[in-house]
Protein backbone atom coordinates (compact mmCIF):
# COMPACT_ATOMS: atom_id res chain seq x y z
CA UNK A 1 0.00 0.00 0.00
CA UNK A 2 1.03 3.56 -0.46
CA UNK A 3 2.00 5.70 2.50
CA UNK A 4 -1.22 7.68 2.11
CA UNK A 5 -3.37 4.54 2.20
CA UNK A 6 -1.52 3.20 5.22
CA UNK A 7 -1.93 6.56 6.97
CA UNK A 8 -5.64 6.73 6.22
CA UNK A 9 -6.16 3.15 7.42
CA UNK A 10 -4.78 4.23 10.79
CA UNK A 11 -6.93 7.41 10.66
CA UNK A 12 -3.86 9.59 11.10
CA UNK A 13 -3.43 13.08 9.71
CA UNK A 14 -0.22 14.03 7.97
CA UNK A 15 0.74 16.02 11.04
CA UNK A 16 0.22 13.03 13.32
CA UNK A 17 2.26 10.75 11.07
CA UNK A 18 5.03 13.33 10.88
CA UNK A 19 5.10 13.57 14.66
CA UNK A 20 5.15 9.79 15.10
CA UNK A 21 7.94 9.36 12.54
CA UNK A 22 9.83 12.44 13.70
CA UNK A 23 9.71 13.82 10.14
CA UNK A 24 8.44 17.11 8.82
CA UNK A 25 4.91 17.42 7.46
CA UNK A 26 6.41 18.61 4.18
CA UNK A 27 8.39 15.36 3.91
CA UNK A 28 5.20 13.32 4.40
CA UNK A 29 3.45 15.41 1.73
CA UNK A 30 6.29 14.89 -0.73
CA UNK A 31 6.36 11.15 -0.15
CA UNK A 32 2.58 10.91 -0.62
CA UNK A 33 2.88 12.82 -3.89
CA UNK A 34 5.32 10.25 -5.21
CA UNK A 35 8.75 11.64 -4.40
CA UNK A 36 11.25 8.94 -3.49
CA UNK A 37 11.88 8.94 0.29
CA UNK A 38 15.32 8.67 1.84
CA UNK A 39 16.38 5.52 3.67
CA UNK A 40 15.96 7.20 7.07
CA UNK A 41 12.45 8.31 6.14
CA UNK A 42 11.61 4.79 4.97
CA UNK A 43 12.88 3.33 8.24
CA UNK A 44 10.83 5.81 10.27
CA UNK A 45 7.69 5.13 8.22
CA UNK A 46 8.10 1.37 8.41
CA UNK A 47 8.51 1.60 12.18
CA UNK A 48 5.39 3.77 12.47
CA UNK A 49 3.31 1.40 10.35
CA UNK A 50 4.94 -1.71 11.82
CA UNK A 51 5.86 -3.02 8.37
CA UNK A 52 9.00 -3.89 6.47
CA UNK A 53 10.88 -1.23 4.49
CA UNK A 54 10.61 -3.34 1.34
CA UNK A 55 6.81 -3.35 1.68
CA UNK A 56 6.69 0.44 1.52
CA UNK A 57 9.26 0.73 -1.29
CA UNK A 58 7.53 -1.96 -3.34
CA UNK A 59 4.26 -0.10 -3.10
CA UNK A 60 5.77 3.26 -4.05
CA UNK A 61 7.35 1.64 -7.10
CA UNK A 62 4.01 0.08 -8.03
CA UNK A 63 2.20 3.39 -7.69
CA UNK A 64 4.48 4.86 -10.35
CA UNK A 65 3.31 2.15 -12.75
CA UNK A 66 -0.31 3.25 -12.54
CA UNK A 67 -2.72 2.81 -15.41
CA UNK A 68 -2.83 6.45 -16.50
CA UNK A 69 -3.32 6.80 -20.21
CA UNK A 70 -1.22 9.13 -22.31
CA UNK A 71 -4.11 11.56 -22.78
CA UNK A 72 -4.75 11.69 -19.03
CA UNK A 73 -1.07 12.33 -18.36
CA UNK A 74 -1.05 15.12 -20.96
CA UNK A 75 -4.17 16.63 -19.37
CA UNK A 76 -2.52 16.59 -15.93
CA UNK A 77 0.55 18.33 -17.32
CA UNK A 78 -1.65 20.89 -19.10
CA UNK A 79 -3.55 21.69 -15.90
CA UNK A 80 -0.28 22.06 -13.98
CA UNK A 81 1.01 24.45 -16.63
CA UNK A 82 -2.15 26.56 -16.46
CA UNK A 83 -1.97 26.64 -12.67
CA UNK A 84 1.68 27.70 -12.83
CA UNK A 85 0.85 30.45 -15.33
CA UNK A 86 -1.89 31.95 -13.16
CA UNK A 87 0.24 31.67 -10.05
CA UNK A 88 3.01 33.61 -11.76
CA UNK A 89 0.51 36.12 -13.15
CA UNK A 90 -0.94 36.83 -9.71
CA UNK A 91 2.54 37.13 -8.20
CA UNK A 92 3.53 39.53 -10.96
CA UNK A 93 0.40 41.65 -10.42
CA UNK A 94 1.00 41.82 -6.66
CA UNK A 95 4.64 42.84 -7.12
CA UNK A 96 3.75 45.51 -9.70
CA UNK A 97 1.03 46.96 -7.44
CA UNK A 98 3.47 46.91 -4.53
CA UNK A 99 6.15 48.68 -6.56
CA UNK A 100 3.63 51.23 -7.82
CA UNK A 101 2.49 51.99 -4.29
Backbone atoms as SQL, in Angstrom:
CREATE TABLE atoms (id INTEGER PRIMARY KEY, chain TEXT, resi INTEGER, resn TEXT, atom TEXT, x REAL, y REAL, z REAL);
INSERT INTO atoms VALUES
  (1, 'A', 1, 'UNK', 'N', 0.827, -1.188, 0.000),
  (2, 'A', 1, 'UNK', 'CA', 0.000, 0.000, 0.000),
  (3, 'A', 1, 'UNK', 'C', 0.867, 1.245, 0.000),
  (4, 'A', 2, 'UNK', 'N', 0.291, 2.314, -0.480),
  (5, 'A', 2, 'UNK', 'CA', 1.033, 3.563, -0.456),
  (6, 'A', 2, 'UNK', 'C', 1.018, 4.134, 0.952),
  (7, 'A', 3, 'UNK', 'N', 1.898, 5.084, 1.179),
  (8, 'A', 3, 'UNK', 'CA', 1.998, 5.696, 2.500),
  (9, 'A', 3, 'UNK', 'C', 0.676, 6.374, 2.849),
  (10, 'A', 4, 'UNK', 'N', 0.064, 7.003, 1.864),
  (11, 'A', 4, 'UNK', 'CA', -1.216, 7.679, 2.113),
  (12, 'A', 4, 'UNK', 'C', -2.291, 6.685, 2.544),
  (13, 'A', 5, 'UNK', 'N', -2.365, 5.549, 1.849),
  (14, 'A', 5, 'UNK', 'CA', -3.370, 4.540, 2.200),
  (15, 'A', 5, 'UNK', 'C', -3.118, 3.969, 3.593),
  (16, 'A', 6, 'UNK', 'N', -1.855, 3.707, 3.894),
  (17, 'A', 6, 'UNK', 'CA', -1.521, 3.204, 5.222),
  (18, 'A', 6, 'UNK', 'C', -1.890, 4.217, 6.294),
  (19, 'A', 7, 'UNK', 'N', -1.614, 5.502, 6.005),
  (20, 'A', 7, 'UNK', 'CA', -1.926, 6.560, 6.971),
  (21, 'A', 7, 'UNK', 'C', -3.435, 6.677, 7.178),
  (22, 'A', 8, 'UNK', 'N', -4.193, 6.599, 6.100),
  (23, 'A', 8, 'UNK', 'CA', -5.643, 6.725, 6.219),
  (24, 'A', 8, 'UNK', 'C', -6.268, 5.507, 6.905),
  (25, 'A', 9, 'UNK', 'N', -5.667, 4.338, 6.721),
  (26, 'A', 9, 'UNK', 'CA', -6.162, 3.149, 7.424),
  (27, 'A', 9, 'UNK', 'C', -6.034, 3.310, 8.936),
  (28, 'A', 10, 'UNK', 'N', -4.984, 3.995, 9.353),
  (29, 'A', 10, 'UNK', 'CA', -4.778, 4.226, 10.786),
  (30, 'A', 10, 'UNK', 'C', -5.531, 5.468, 11.266),
  (31, 'A', 11, 'UNK', 'N', -6.188, 6.171, 10.354),
  (32, 'A', 11, 'UNK', 'CA', -6.930, 7.412, 10.656),
  (33, 'A', 11, 'UNK', 'C', -6.023, 8.485, 11.235),
  (34, 'A', 12, 'UNK', 'N', -4.813, 8.581, 10.676),
  (35, 'A', 12, 'UNK', 'CA', -3.860, 9.590, 11.096),
  (36, 'A', 12, 'UNK', 'C', -3.864, 10.737, 10.102),
  (37, 'A', 13, 'UNK', 'N', -3.646, 11.942, 10.602),
  (38, 'A', 13, 'UNK', 'CA', -3.432, 13.076, 9.708),
  (39, 'A', 13, 'UNK', 'C', -1.957, 13.088, 9.314),
  (40, 'A', 14, 'UNK', 'N', -1.617, 13.918, 8.347),
  (41, 'A', 14, 'UNK', 'CA', -0.217, 14.027, 7.969),
  (42, 'A', 14, 'UNK', 'C', 0.616, 14.560, 9.132),
  (43, 'A', 15, 'UNK', 'N', 0.024, 15.460, 9.895),
  (44, 'A', 15, 'UNK', 'CA', 0.739, 16.024, 11.040),
  (45, 'A', 15, 'UNK', 'C', 1.019, 14.953, 12.096),
  (46, 'A', 16, 'UNK', 'N', 0.027, 14.097, 12.338),
  (47, 'A', 16, 'UNK', 'CA', 0.218, 13.032, 13.324),
  (48, 'A', 16, 'UNK', 'C', 1.287, 12.051, 12.870),
  (49, 'A', 17, 'UNK', 'N', 1.253, 11.675, 11.594),
  (50, 'A', 17, 'UNK', 'CA', 2.257, 10.754, 11.073),
  (51, 'A', 17, 'UNK', 'C', 3.645, 11.376, 11.140),
  (52, 'A', 18, 'UNK', 'N', 3.735, 12.655, 10.805),
  (53, 'A', 18, 'UNK', 'CA', 5.033, 13.334, 10.877),
  (54, 'A', 18, 'UNK', 'C', 5.569, 13.343, 12.302),
  (55, 'A', 19, 'UNK', 'N', 4.686, 13.561, 13.257),
  (56, 'A', 19, 'UNK', 'CA', 5.102, 13.570, 14.663),
  (57, 'A', 19, 'UNK', 'C', 5.543, 12.180, 15.114),
  (58, 'A', 20, 'UNK', 'N', 4.813, 11.170, 14.716),
  (59, 'A', 20, 'UNK', 'CA', 5.145, 9.794, 15.103),
  (60, 'A', 20, 'UNK', 'C', 6.492, 9.382, 14.500),
  (61, 'A', 21, 'UNK', 'N', 6.714, 9.753, 13.240),
  (62, 'A', 21, 'UNK', 'CA', 7.943, 9.365, 12.543),
  (63, 'A', 21, 'UNK', 'C', 9.102, 10.302, 12.817),
  (64, 'A', 22, 'UNK', 'N', 8.825, 11.420, 13.474),
  (65, 'A', 22, 'UNK', 'CA', 9.832, 12.444, 13.702),
  (66, 'A', 22, 'UNK', 'C', 10.351, 12.994, 12.377),
  (67, 'A', 23, 'UNK', 'N', 9.420, 13.216, 11.439),
  (68, 'A', 23, 'UNK', 'CA', 9.711, 13.818, 10.144),
  (69, 'A', 23, 'UNK', 'C', 8.911, 15.103, 10.030),
  (70, 'A', 24, 'UNK', 'N', 9.220, 15.895, 9.031),
  (71, 'A', 24, 'UNK', 'CA', 8.435, 17.112, 8.825),
  (72, 'A', 24, 'UNK', 'C', 7.167, 16.768, 8.038),
  (73, 'A', 25, 'UNK', 'N', 6.171, 17.614, 8.193),
  (74, 'A', 25, 'UNK', 'CA', 4.914, 17.417, 7.464),
  (75, 'A', 25, 'UNK', 'C', 5.180, 17.523, 5.967),
  (76, 'A', 26, 'UNK', 'N', 6.063, 18.425, 5.588),
  (77, 'A', 26, 'UNK', 'CA', 6.408, 18.606, 4.177),
  (78, 'A', 26, 'UNK', 'C', 7.004, 17.324, 3.598),
  (79, 'A', 27, 'UNK', 'N', 7.810, 16.623, 4.372),
  (80, 'A', 27, 'UNK', 'CA', 8.390, 15.359, 3.914),
  (81, 'A', 27, 'UNK', 'C', 7.289, 14.333, 3.667),
  (82, 'A', 28, 'UNK', 'N', 6.334, 14.254, 4.564),
  (83, 'A', 28, 'UNK', 'CA', 5.203, 13.322, 4.396),
  (84, 'A', 28, 'UNK', 'C', 4.423, 13.690, 3.137),
  (85, 'A', 29, 'UNK', 'N', 4.184, 14.966, 2.921),
  (86, 'A', 29, 'UNK', 'CA', 3.448, 15.406, 1.733),
  (87, 'A', 29, 'UNK', 'C', 4.197, 15.030, 0.465),
  (88, 'A', 30, 'UNK', 'N', 5.492, 15.226, 0.456),
  (89, 'A', 30, 'UNK', 'CA', 6.289, 14.890, -0.730),
  (90, 'A', 30, 'UNK', 'C', 6.263, 13.393, -1.012),
  (91, 'A', 31, 'UNK', 'N', 6.376, 12.598, 0.033),
  (92, 'A', 31, 'UNK', 'CA', 6.356, 11.147, -0.148),
  (93, 'A', 31, 'UNK', 'C', 4.997, 10.700, -0.682),
  (94, 'A', 32, 'UNK', 'N', 3.917, 11.283, -0.159),
  (95, 'A', 32, 'UNK', 'CA', 2.583, 10.912, -0.618),
  (96, 'A', 32, 'UNK', 'C', 2.333, 11.349, -2.056),
  (97, 'A', 33, 'UNK', 'N', 3.027, 12.367, -2.502),
  (98, 'A', 33, 'UNK', 'CA', 2.880, 12.822, -3.887),
  (99, 'A', 33, 'UNK', 'C', 3.737, 12.022, -4.856),
  (100, 'A', 34, 'UNK', 'N', 4.565, 11.125, -4.335),
  (101, 'A', 34, 'UNK', 'CA', 5.323, 10.252, -5.210),
  (102, 'A', 34, 'UNK', 'C', 6.812, 10.474, -5.232),
  (103, 'A', 35, 'UNK', 'N', 7.311, 11.430, -4.452),
  (104, 'A', 35, 'UNK', 'CA', 8.752, 11.639, -4.402),
  (105, 'A', 35, 'UNK', 'C', 9.404, 10.487, -3.641),
  (106, 'A', 36, 'UNK', 'N', 10.566, 10.068, -4.104),
  (107, 'A', 36, 'UNK', 'CA', 11.251, 8.938, -3.486),
  (108, 'A', 36, 'UNK', 'C', 11.786, 9.335, -2.108),
  (109, 'A', 37, 'UNK', 'N', 11.410, 8.605, -1.064),
  (110, 'A', 37, 'UNK', 'CA', 11.879, 8.942, 0.292),
  (111, 'A', 37, 'UNK', 'C', 13.304, 8.453, 0.531),
  (112, 'A', 38, 'UNK', 'N', 13.983, 9.100, 1.466),
  (113, 'A', 38, 'UNK', 'CA', 15.324, 8.667, 1.842),
  (114, 'A', 38, 'UNK', 'C', 15.228, 7.391, 2.681),
  (115, 'A', 39, 'UNK', 'N', 16.360, 6.760, 2.896),
  (116, 'A', 39, 'UNK', 'CA', 16.376, 5.520, 3.668),
  (117, 'A', 39, 'UNK', 'C', 15.942, 5.756, 5.108),
  (118, 'A', 40, 'UNK', 'N', 16.364, 6.891, 5.689),
  (119, 'A', 40, 'UNK', 'CA', 15.964, 7.202, 7.070),
  (120, 'A', 40, 'UNK', 'C', 14.452, 7.405, 7.160),
  (121, 'A', 41, 'UNK', 'N', 13.901, 8.099, 6.161),
  (122, 'A', 41, 'UNK', 'CA', 12.449, 8.313, 6.145),
  (123, 'A', 41, 'UNK', 'C', 11.710, 6.992, 6.002),
  (124, 'A', 42, 'UNK', 'N', 12.231, 6.110, 5.138),
  (125, 'A', 42, 'UNK', 'CA', 11.607, 4.792, 4.972),
  (126, 'A', 42, 'UNK', 'C', 11.646, 3.996, 6.266),
  (127, 'A', 43, 'UNK', 'N', 12.767, 4.053, 6.967),
  (128, 'A', 43, 'UNK', 'CA', 12.879, 3.328, 8.238),
  (129, 'A', 43, 'UNK', 'C', 11.896, 3.874, 9.262),
  (130, 'A', 44, 'UNK', 'N', 11.763, 5.198, 9.317),
  (131, 'A', 44, 'UNK', 'CA', 10.833, 5.812, 10.269),
  (132, 'A', 44, 'UNK', 'C', 9.390, 5.451, 9.923),
  (133, 'A', 45, 'UNK', 'N', 9.055, 5.476, 8.639),
  (134, 'A', 45, 'UNK', 'CA', 7.694, 5.125, 8.215),
  (135, 'A', 45, 'UNK', 'C', 7.386, 3.658, 8.478),
  (136, 'A', 46, 'UNK', 'N', 8.348, 2.794, 8.185),
  (137, 'A', 46, 'UNK', 'CA', 8.105, 1.372, 8.410),
  (138, 'A', 46, 'UNK', 'C', 7.950, 1.071, 9.896),
  (139, 'A', 47, 'UNK', 'N', 8.670, 1.790, 10.738),
  (140, 'A', 47, 'UNK', 'CA', 8.511, 1.602, 12.178),
  (141, 'A', 47, 'UNK', 'C', 7.142, 2.106, 12.635),
  (142, 'A', 48, 'UNK', 'N', 6.697, 3.217, 12.082),
  (143, 'A', 48, 'UNK', 'CA', 5.394, 3.770, 12.470),
  (144, 'A', 48, 'UNK', 'C', 4.251, 2.860, 12.044),
  (145, 'A', 49, 'UNK', 'N', 4.368, 2.269, 10.855),
  (146, 'A', 49, 'UNK', 'CA', 3.306, 1.399, 10.346),
  (147, 'A', 49, 'UNK', 'C', 3.507, -0.055, 10.720),
  (148, 'A', 50, 'UNK', 'N', 4.616, -0.356, 11.394),
  (149, 'A', 50, 'UNK', 'CA', 4.944, -1.714, 11.815),
  (150, 'A', 50, 'UNK', 'C', 4.979, -2.661, 10.614),
  (151, 'A', 51, 'UNK', 'N', 5.687, -2.220, 9.570),
  (152, 'A', 51, 'UNK', 'CA', 5.863, -3.022, 8.370),
  (153, 'A', 51, 'UNK', 'C', 7.337, -3.062, 8.013),
  (154, 'A', 52, 'UNK', 'N', 7.639, -3.792, 6.964),
  (155, 'A', 52, 'UNK', 'CA', 9.001, -3.887, 6.474),
  (156, 'A', 52, 'UNK', 'C', 9.267, -2.746, 5.492),
  (157, 'A', 53, 'UNK', 'N', 10.518, -2.316, 5.404),
  (158, 'A', 53, 'UNK', 'CA', 10.882, -1.233, 4.490),
  (159, 'A', 53, 'UNK', 'C', 10.596, -1.632, 3.050),
  (160, 'A', 54, 'UNK', 'N', 10.845, -2.886, 2.710),
  (161, 'A', 54, 'UNK', 'CA', 10.609, -3.340, 1.336),
  (162, 'A', 54, 'UNK', 'C', 9.135, -3.272, 0.971),
  (163, 'A', 55, 'UNK', 'N', 8.248, -3.440, 1.939),
  (164, 'A', 55, 'UNK', 'CA', 6.814, -3.350, 1.675),
  (165, 'A', 55, 'UNK', 'C', 6.441, -1.940, 1.227),
  (166, 'A', 56, 'UNK', 'N', 6.993, -0.945, 1.881),
  (167, 'A', 56, 'UNK', 'CA', 6.687, 0.441, 1.516),
  (168, 'A', 56, 'UNK', 'C', 7.335, 0.798, 0.190),
  (169, 'A', 57, 'UNK', 'N', 8.582, 0.386, -0.037),
  (170, 'A', 57, 'UNK', 'CA', 9.259, 0.728, -1.295),
  (171, 'A', 57, 'UNK', 'C', 8.621, 0.006, -2.467),
  (172, 'A', 58, 'UNK', 'N', 8.185, -1.222, -2.265),
  (173, 'A', 58, 'UNK', 'CA', 7.529, -1.960, -3.340),
  (174, 'A', 58, 'UNK', 'C', 6.252, -1.258, -3.758),
  (175, 'A', 59, 'UNK', 'N', 5.514, -0.777, -2.802),
  (176, 'A', 59, 'UNK', 'CA', 4.259, -0.104, -3.096),
  (177, 'A', 59, 'UNK', 'C', 4.482, 1.240, -3.774),
  (178, 'A', 60, 'UNK', 'N', 5.528, 1.979, -3.385),
  (179, 'A', 60, 'UNK', 'CA', 5.769, 3.256, -4.045),
  (180, 'A', 60, 'UNK', 'C', 6.215, 3.027, -5.478),
  (181, 'A', 61, 'UNK', 'N', 6.962, 1.951, -5.739),
  (182, 'A', 61, 'UNK', 'CA', 7.346, 1.638, -7.101),
  (183, 'A', 61, 'UNK', 'C', 6.133, 1.239, -7.930),
  (184, 'A', 62, 'UNK', 'N', 5.211, 0.501, -7.319),
  (185, 'A', 62, 'UNK', 'CA', 4.012, 0.077, -8.033),
  (186, 'A', 62, 'UNK', 'C', 3.101, 1.254, -8.333),
  (187, 'A', 63, 'UNK', 'N', 3.070, 2.249, -7.456),
  (188, 'A', 63, 'UNK', 'CA', 2.200, 3.393, -7.691),
  (189, 'A', 63, 'UNK', 'C', 2.680, 4.208, -8.879),
  (190, 'A', 64, 'UNK', 'N', 3.962, 4.162, -9.183),
  (191, 'A', 64, 'UNK', 'CA', 4.483, 4.862, -10.354),
  (192, 'A', 64, 'UNK', 'C', 4.048, 4.185, -11.642),
  (193, 'A', 65, 'UNK', 'N', 3.714, 2.908, -11.583),
  (194, 'A', 65, 'UNK', 'CA', 3.306, 2.151, -12.747),
  (195, 'A', 65, 'UNK', 'C', 1.787, 2.116, -12.864),
  (196, 'A', 66, 'UNK', 'N', 1.138, 3.211, -12.510),
  (197, 'A', 66, 'UNK', 'CA', -0.314, 3.251, -12.536),
  (198, 'A', 66, 'UNK', 'C', -0.826, 3.213, -13.970),
  (199, 'A', 67, 'UNK', 'N', -2.101, 2.964, -14.104),
  (200, 'A', 67, 'UNK', 'CA', -2.718, 2.811, -15.410),
  (201, 'A', 67, 'UNK', 'C', -3.264, 4.130, -15.935),
  (202, 'A', 68, 'UNK', 'N', -2.429, 5.155, -15.969),
  (203, 'A', 68, 'UNK', 'CA', -2.830, 6.446, -16.497),
  (204, 'A', 68, 'UNK', 'C', -2.527, 6.451, -17.993),
  (205, 'A', 69, 'UNK', 'N', -3.531, 6.770, -18.777),
  (206, 'A', 69, 'UNK', 'CA', -3.321, 6.801, -20.214),
  (207, 'A', 69, 'UNK', 'C', -2.511, 8.027, -20.598),
  (208, 'A', 70, 'UNK', 'N', -2.037, 8.026, -21.816),
  (209, 'A', 70, 'UNK', 'CA', -1.222, 9.131, -22.308),
  (210, 'A', 70, 'UNK', 'C', -2.014, 10.424, -22.327),
  (211, 'A', 71, 'UNK', 'N', -3.270, 10.360, -22.733),
  (212, 'A', 71, 'UNK', 'CA', -4.108, 11.565, -22.775),
  (213, 'A', 71, 'UNK', 'C', -4.355, 12.115, -21.373),
  (214, 'A', 72, 'UNK', 'N', -4.556, 11.238, -20.404),
  (215, 'A', 72, 'UNK', 'CA', -4.753, 11.689, -19.027),
  (216, 'A', 72, 'UNK', 'C', -3.491, 12.344, -18.496),
  (217, 'A', 73, 'UNK', 'N', -2.342, 11.764, -18.808),
  (218, 'A', 73, 'UNK', 'CA', -1.075, 12.334, -18.362),
  (219, 'A', 73, 'UNK', 'C', -0.846, 13.701, -19.003),
  (220, 'A', 74, 'UNK', 'N', -1.182, 13.837, -20.287),
  (221, 'A', 74, 'UNK', 'CA', -1.049, 15.123, -20.960),
  (222, 'A', 74, 'UNK', 'C', -2.010, 16.145, -20.358),
  (223, 'A', 75, 'UNK', 'N', -3.208, 15.721, -19.987),
  (224, 'A', 75, 'UNK', 'CA', -4.172, 16.633, -19.367),
  (225, 'A', 75, 'UNK', 'C', -3.673, 17.106, -18.012),
  (226, 'A', 76, 'UNK', 'N', -3.069, 16.213, -17.241),
  (227, 'A', 76, 'UNK', 'CA', -2.524, 16.587, -15.933),
  (228, 'A', 76, 'UNK', 'C', -1.408, 17.612, -16.110),
  (229, 'A', 77, 'UNK', 'N', -0.537, 17.386, -17.060),
  (230, 'A', 77, 'UNK', 'CA', 0.555, 18.332, -17.321),
  (231, 'A', 77, 'UNK', 'C', -0.001, 19.678, -17.771),
  (232, 'A', 78, 'UNK', 'N', -1.022, 19.661, -18.620),
  (233, 'A', 78, 'UNK', 'CA', -1.649, 20.894, -19.104),
  (234, 'A', 78, 'UNK', 'C', -2.243, 21.699, -17.952),
  (235, 'A', 79, 'UNK', 'N', -2.938, 21.012, -17.053),
  (236, 'A', 79, 'UNK', 'CA', -3.549, 21.695, -15.902),
  (237, 'A', 79, 'UNK', 'C', -2.467, 22.275, -14.996),
  (238, 'A', 80, 'UNK', 'N', -1.378, 21.543, -14.787),
  (239, 'A', 80, 'UNK', 'CA', -0.276, 22.058, -13.976),
  (240, 'A', 80, 'UNK', 'C', 0.330, 23.312, -14.603),
  (241, 'A', 81, 'UNK', 'N', 0.466, 23.293, -15.938),
  (242, 'A', 81, 'UNK', 'CA', 1.015, 24.453, -16.626),
  (243, 'A', 81, 'UNK', 'C', 0.103, 25.665, -16.486),
  (244, 'A', 82, 'UNK', 'N', -1.193, 25.462, -16.616),
  (245, 'A', 82, 'UNK', 'CA', -2.152, 26.560, -16.460),
  (246, 'A', 82, 'UNK', 'C', -2.091, 27.106, -15.038),
  (247, 'A', 83, 'UNK', 'N', -2.050, 26.214, -14.065),
  (248, 'A', 83, 'UNK', 'CA', -1.966, 26.642, -12.668),
  (249, 'A', 83, 'UNK', 'C', -0.694, 27.445, -12.426),
  (250, 'A', 84, 'UNK', 'N', 0.415, 26.980, -12.965),
  (251, 'A', 84, 'UNK', 'CA', 1.677, 27.700, -12.826),
  (252, 'A', 84, 'UNK', 'C', 1.616, 29.080, -13.467),
  (253, 'A', 85, 'UNK', 'N', 0.980, 29.165, -14.650),
  (254, 'A', 85, 'UNK', 'CA', 0.847, 30.455, -15.327),
  (255, 'A', 85, 'UNK', 'C', 0.074, 31.446, -14.472),
  (256, 'A', 86, 'UNK', 'N', -1.070, 31.035, -13.960),
  (257, 'A', 86, 'UNK', 'CA', -1.886, 31.947, -13.164),
  (258, 'A', 86, 'UNK', 'C', -1.227, 32.294, -11.827),
  (259, 'A', 87, 'UNK', 'N', -0.498, 31.372, -11.268),
  (260, 'A', 87, 'UNK', 'CA', 0.244, 31.666, -10.046),
  (261, 'A', 87, 'UNK', 'C', 1.282, 32.751, -10.309),
  (262, 'A', 88, 'UNK', 'N', 2.011, 32.610, -11.412),
  (263, 'A', 88, 'UNK', 'CA', 3.013, 33.611, -11.757),
  (264, 'A', 88, 'UNK', 'C', 2.356, 34.949, -12.111),
  (265, 'A', 89, 'UNK', 'N', 1.224, 34.901, -12.788),
  (266, 'A', 89, 'UNK', 'CA', 0.513, 36.123, -13.153),
  (267, 'A', 89, 'UNK', 'C', 0.055, 36.891, -11.911),
  (268, 'A', 90, 'UNK', 'N', -0.491, 36.186, -10.948),
  (269, 'A', 90, 'UNK', 'CA', -0.943, 36.833, -9.711),
  (270, 'A', 90, 'UNK', 'C', 0.250, 37.400, -8.948),
  (271, 'A', 91, 'UNK', 'N', 1.337, 36.640, -8.874),
  (272, 'A', 91, 'UNK', 'CA', 2.537, 37.127, -8.200),
  (273, 'A', 91, 'UNK', 'C', 3.060, 38.389, -8.880),
  (274, 'A', 92, 'UNK', 'N', 3.080, 38.368, -10.200),
  (275, 'A', 92, 'UNK', 'CA', 3.525, 39.533, -10.963),
  (276, 'A', 92, 'UNK', 'C', 2.650, 40.741, -10.672),
  (277, 'A', 93, 'UNK', 'N', 1.333, 40.539, -10.679),
  (278, 'A', 93, 'UNK', 'CA', 0.405, 41.652, -10.417),
  (279, 'A', 93, 'UNK', 'C', 0.612, 42.222, -9.011),
  (280, 'A', 94, 'UNK', 'N', 0.789, 41.355, -8.032),
  (281, 'A', 94, 'UNK', 'CA', 1.001, 41.823, -6.658),
  (282, 'A', 94, 'UNK', 'C', 2.296, 42.611, -6.537),
  (283, 'A', 95, 'UNK', 'N', 3.350, 42.134, -7.176),
  (284, 'A', 95, 'UNK', 'CA', 4.639, 42.836, -7.123),
  (285, 'A', 95, 'UNK', 'C', 4.531, 44.194, -7.808),
  (286, 'A', 96, 'UNK', 'N', 3.898, 44.254, -8.974),
  (287, 'A', 96, 'UNK', 'CA', 3.754, 45.511, -9.698),
  (288, 'A', 96, 'UNK', 'C', 2.945, 46.518, -8.883),
  (289, 'A', 97, 'UNK', 'N', 1.837, 46.074, -8.276),
  (290, 'A', 97, 'UNK', 'CA', 1.032, 46.963, -7.442),
  (291, 'A', 97, 'UNK', 'C', 1.851, 47.430, -6.252),
  (292, 'A', 98, 'UNK', 'N', 2.622, 46.542, -5.663),
  (293, 'A', 98, 'UNK', 'CA', 3.469, 46.914, -4.525),
  (294, 'A', 98, 'UNK', 'C', 4.533, 47.928, -4.920),
  (295, 'A', 99, 'UNK', 'N', 5.133, 47.733, -6.084),
  (296, 'A', 99, 'UNK', 'CA', 6.147, 48.677, -6.559),
  (297, 'A', 99, 'UNK', 'C', 5.515, 50.030, -6.910),
  (298, 'A', 100, 'UNK', 'N', 4.319, 49.987, -7.454),
  (299, 'A', 100, 'UNK', 'CA', 3.631, 51.227, -7.821),
  (300, 'A', 100, 'UNK', 'C', 3.271, 52.028, -6.577),
  (301, 'A', 101, 'UNK', 'N', 2.866, 51.299, -5.549),
  (302, 'A', 101, 'UNK', 'CA', 2.485, 51.986, -4.294),
  (303, 'A', 101, 'UNK', 'C', 3.726, 52.521, -3.633);
